[in-house]
Amino acid sequence: NKNNNNNDNNDDDKENENINVSSPKSRLIKDNRSLEKDFILREQLDTVKLQNEILLEKIKFIETKFENEENLAKALYANLSPETINLPQRVGYLTKQGGAVKSWKRRLFILKDNFLFYYKKPKDEYPIGIIYLDDFTISELPPDNSDTTIKYIFKIDTKQRVWLLQADNQIDMDIWIDSISNCNKWFEVTDLQLQVKQSNKKSSNRNKFRISSYLSPGLDNPRNSIFK
């Protein structure tokens, strides 16, 4: 009886081994299921990408229906006074060169999404101008060695015109350039509960943060001179 029981146990072990070891057929089934899941996922991603592209085209079409940037901004935000703009990306004073008259005037600037508003005073009801940051480039202008007042100036080049803005110091200018370079478009923000990202496309203005250069060691780092 003991021998018979041992033989039965050995037979059971062999059956379990056969069950546990995956056969080529079962591996093939698993591989096919994995491929099917990958295919479905790719189809879903392609569908979302197409939907985003269509939605972006509709958004661009809507933007063209407004006469100017101010009307578009008024439609997007309830109020454009400095005290009521919700969660701006940056607020501060810059000196701006005029368009027709090339004089320099100090203005209060507020960056909200891809709108850069500027005002005469903090209590103004509306901005006196708007820089619409849709298709633009931004860069620092080299200082003029012959005129020490011409420094900390950066340029914003838009479809409408070229804007020259002057900060109070190097750090302030770098932070402004960082903030403007990396601003989100108005339809990408969570405020509107509408997040549309252009797939595999990044703005040419987006780059490393300039302010990170202050953390770089070394005496040859030009940013270190401001701490001397």
C-alpha positions in Angstrom: 0.0 0.0 0.0 2.8 2.4 0.8 4.4 1.8 -2.6 1.1 2.4 -4.3 0.7 5.7 -2.4 4.2 6.8 -3.3 3.5 6.0 -7.0 0.3 8.0 -6.8 2.1 11.0 -5.3 4.8 10.8 -8.0 2.2 10.9 -10.7 0.5 13.9 -9.1 3.8 15.8 -8.9 4.5 15.1 -12.6 1.0 16.4 -13.5 1.6 19.6 -11.4 5.0 20.0 -13.2 3.2 19.8 -16.5 0.7 22.4 -15.5 3.3 24.9 -14.1 5.6 24.8 -17.1 4.2 27.0 -19.7 3.9 25.5 -23.2 4.9 27.3 -26.4 1.2 27.6 -27.2 0.4 29.4 -23.9 3.4 31.8 -24.4 2.1 32.5 -27.9 -1.3 33.3 -26.5 0.2 35.6 -23.9 2.3 37.4 -26.6 -0.8 37.8 -28.8 -2.8 39.3 -26.0 0.0 41.7 -25.2 0.2 42.8 -28.9 -3.5 43.3 -28.9 -3.4 45.5 -25.9 -0.5 47.5 -27.4 -2.5 47.9 -30.6 -5.6 49.1 -28.8 -3.5 51.5 -26.7 -1.9 53.0 -29.8 -5.3 53.3 -31.5 -6.6 55.2 -28.4 -3.6 57.5 -28.4 -4.0 58.2 -32.1 -7.6 59.0 -31.5 -6.8 61.4 -28.7 -4.1 63.0 -30.7 -6.5 63.6 -33.6 -9.2 65.0 -31.3 -6.6 67.4 -29.8 -5.5 68.5 -33.2 -9.1 69.2 -34.3 -9.8 71.0 -31.0 -6.7 73.2 -31.5 -7.8 74.1 -35.0 -11.2 75.2 -33.6 -9.5 77.2 -30.8 -7.3 79.0 -33.4 -10.4 79.7 -35.5 -12.2 81.2 -32.4 -9.2 83.4 -31.7 -9.4 84.9 -35.2 -13.0 86.1 -34.5 -11.8 88.7 -32.0 -10.8 92.1 -33.3 -7.8 92.3 -31.1 -6.0 90.8 -28.1 -7.9 92.9 -25.6 -11.3 91.6 -26.7 -10.0 88.1 -26.5 -8.6 88.7 -23.0 -11.9 90.3 -21.9 -13.8 87.2 -23.1 -11.4 84.8 -21.2 -11.1 86.7 -17.9 -13.9 88.3 -16.0 -11.9 91.4 -15.1 -8.5 92.9 -16.3 -7.7 95.2 -13.4 -4.4 94.3 -11.7 -6.1 93.5 -8.4 -8.6 91.0 -9.8 -6.5 88.9 -12.2 -6.4 85.5 -10.7 -3.2 83.6 -10.1 -0.8 85.6 -12.4 2.5 83.9 -13.3 4.4 87.1 -12.6 3.8 90.7 -11.5 6.3 93.5 -11.4 7.6 96.7 -12.9 9.5 97.0 -16.2 10.6 100.0 -18.3 9.1 99.8 -21.8 10.2 101.5 -25.0 7.3 103.1 -26.9 6.2 102.1 -30.4 5.9 105.3 -32.4 7.6 107.5 -29.9 10.8 105.7 -28.7 10.7 107.1 -25.2 11.1 104.8 -22.1 8.3 104.6 -19.5 8.0 102.5 -16.4 4.9 100.3 -16.3 3.4 97.6 -14.2 3.4 94.3 -16.0 1.3 91.2 -15.2 1.9 87.9 -16.9 -1.3 85.8 -17.1 -1.1 82.7 -19.3 0.2 83.9 -22.7 -1.0 87.5 -22.1 1.4 90.1 -20.9 -0.6 93.1 -19.6 0.8 96.5 -18.7 -0.7 99.4 -16.8 0.2 102.9 -15.7 -0.9 102.3 -12.1 -2.0 99.3 -10.0 -5.5 100.8 -9.6 -6.2 101.0 -13.3 -9.4 99.3 -14.4 -7.9 98.1 -17.8 -4.4 97.6 -19.2 -3.1 100.3 -21.5 -1.5 97.6 -23.6 -1.3 93.9 -24.1 1.5 91.7 -25.5 -0.1 88.6 -26.9 2.5 85.8 -26.6 1.2 83.4 -29.3 4.0 83.2 -31.9 7.0 84.9 -30.5 10.7 84.9 -29.6 12.4 86.4 -26.6 16.1 87.2 -26.1 18.4 89.3 -24.0 20.1 92.3 -25.6 23.8 92.8 -24.9 24.6 95.8 -22.8 26.0 99.0 -24.4 29.5 99.6 -23.1 29.3 103.3 -24.2 26.1 103.9 -22.1 25.8 102.2 -18.7 22.1 102.9 -18.5 21.4 100.5 -21.5 21.5 97.2 -19.7 19.1 94.5 -18.5 17.1 94.9 -21.7 15.3 92.0 -23.4 13.4 91.8 -26.6 10.0 90.2 -27.3 9.5 89.7 -31.1 5.8 89.1 -32.0 3.8 89.2 -35.2 2.6 92.7 -34.3 5.8 94.4 -33.3 9.1 94.2 -31.5 8.9 95.0 -27.8 11.9 96.3 -25.8 11.7 95.9 -22.0 14.2 96.9 -19.3 14.4 95.2 -15.9 15.9 96.7 -12.8 18.7 94.2 -12.5 20.1 90.9 -13.9 18.1 88.6 -11.7 14.8 90.3 -12.4 15.5 90.2 -16.1 16.3 86.5 -16.0 13.2 85.7 -14.1 11.0 87.6 -16.5 12.6 85.9 -19.5 12.1 82.5 -17.8 8.5 83.2 -17.0 7.6 84.5 -20.4 9.5 81.8 -22.2 7.7 79.0 -20.3 4.2 80.5 -20.2 1.3 78.3 -21.0 -1.3 79.2 -23.6 -4.6 80.2 -22.2 -6.3 77.0 -23.4 -3.6 74.8 -21.7 -4.3 76.0 -18.1 -6.4 74.1 -15.5 -8.4 77.3 -14.7 -10.6 76.7 -17.8 -10.7 72.9 -17.1 -9.4 72.4 -20.7 -6.0 71.0 -21.1 -4.9 70.6 -24.7 -1.3 69.7 -25.4 0.2 69.7 -28.8 1.5 66.2 -29.1 5.3 65.9 -29.7 5.5 69.7 -30.1 7.3 72.1 -27.8 7.5 75.9 -28.1 10.7 77.1 -29.5 10.9 79.5 -26.6 10.8 76.8 -23.9 14.2 76.0 -22.6 16.3 75.6 -19.5 15.6 78.1 -16.8 18.1 81.0 -16.9 17.8 81.4 -13.2 19.4 78.0 -12.6 22.7 79.5 -13.8 23.0 81.2 -10.4 23.4 77.8 -8.9 26.3 76.9 -11.2 29.7 76.9 -9.4 32.8 78.5 -10.7 34.4 81.9 -10.8 33.9 82.2 -14.6 30.1 82.2 -14.2 29.1 85.7 -15.2 26.0 85.5 -12.9 28.2 85.2 -9.8 29.4 88.8 -10.3 26.1 90.1 -9.0 26.9 88.7 -5.5 30.2 90.5 -5.2 
